[in-house]
Amino acid sequence: MDARTRILKAGARIVNQKGFNDTGIQEILKAADVPKGSFYHYFKSKHDFGLHLIGYIAQKLKVMRAGILDDDSLRPLDRIRLGFKQQAEQFEKARFKGG
């Protein structure tokens, strides 16, 4: 996994737990095990990182949902219900943190 992806992955986890404003760049870098210069190589600022983080999370959700929404063996309403059911299970698994 490249440094940019490690930063985004660690950032997503920490921001999910603490919120964006309460998460520091140094904390993300430590969790991602990358030097400070790597952050500024990929992102201009924390704000820029936040914008990229939104895209990263959106892509992960899109991939996760694609399997359900594209399943032609289910009726459209059943696809939606299954999507909500899986999301509820994720919230329970995370003990309703970050959701």
Beta strands, then each sheet from edge to edge (+ up, - down):
end
